[in-house]
Amino acid sequence: MRYKVGMYGGSFDPLHVGHIHDIIRAAAMCEELYVVISWCEGRESVSKELRYRWILNSVKHLDNVKILMVEDGAVSKEVYNTDFYWEQGAKDIKRLVGKPIDIVFCGSDYYGTNRFESLYCPESVVHYFDRAEVPISSTDIRSWAMKNWDYIPEVCRDYYVRKVLVVGGESTGKSTLVQNLALAYNTNYVSEVGRDTCEYAGGEEYMVAEDMYENILRQKINVMDMSKQANRILFVDTDAITTMFYSYFLLGNDKENLDKCVVLAKAVNDICVWDLVLFLEPDVDFVQDGTRSEEIESDREKYSNQIKELLKDAGIKYHSITGDYLERFDKSKKLIEEQLGIDTKW
């Protein structure tokens, strides 16, 4: 039987594959389906705007699905789970829908409680979805998203991706380590944009202020883009603060553009969140690839310490990584497991 108007509500905090299954089934049973997001400022783990976006982009191919949001005012789940808030919520939902609701959908965990029957019957039929079909809950994901990664819809994953930044001076093995870690964790990585702009310019001595602006901005955009495709964890080679170090080094005589670059780097850094930062010490051989500074090569420890000072001033805490390439790989994996709880078992 196909119903005229249906309603499926919840906090969707966060949205998971079980919700998606239920929305698909409910939409197939109705001419119009209203998905209602319940929210209260300060209670949620995920903002109502993100949850709206996640549902919208998951079901935009279903023309008969409409999304509504209703504020419930309860400061906690325990407070919400009382007759007053449930009754007020039902009144608000009926008012927002603005037409008779023929069927109300809910999970089988409410079966036998008479909760939805008391609020919507006899005007509406109550239909229960089997929660065992997709054995996951929002509580499970909130408690540990990494363990339940496969139940998180792709549209939501960039919110939960852990970001590991790898920094250090020139020729410390950043690009190699980032690529190796991405392979080991079956995920992706963000390479250093500066390598491309430097090569395009013909070497560091030919780079101009616009190259540094591009490095800072494009690196941030690449992190945002690649986070949407990452599998649990994203590895990033170089950040805005490290690029700011190179701007001091390369634009030292151009104060006007140097000041602009510093302001831009600090602004971008302020909107970056790193779950783990690995600083590679200059204790491996320096490899001159034709684009690297001979001045930095002449005193690697000095310039490495300058980058550390800039990171410290920016409030970025890091873990120093030393040793040969294998030791760096193993130490990084150990820190990822200790600090982020992510291993290579899945």
Buried (B, 14 or more C-beta within 10 A) or exposed (E): EEBEBBBBBBBBBBBBBBBBBBBBBBBEBBEBBBBBBBBBEEBBEBEBEBBBBBBEEBBEEBEBBEBBBBEBBBEEEEBBEEEEBBEBBBEBBBEEBEEEBBBBBBBEEBBEEEBBBEBBEEEBBBBBBEBEEBEBBBEBBBEEBBBBBEBBBEBBBBBBBBBBBBBBBBBBBBBBBBBBBBEBBEBBBBBBBBBBBBEEBEEBEEBEBEBBBBBBBBBBEBBEEBBBEBBBBBBBBBBBBBBBBBBEBBBEEBEEBBEBBBEBBBEBBEEBEBBBBBBBBBBBEBEEEEBBBEEBBEEBEEBBEBBBEBBEEBEBEBEEBEBEEEEBBEBBBEBBEEBBEBEEEE
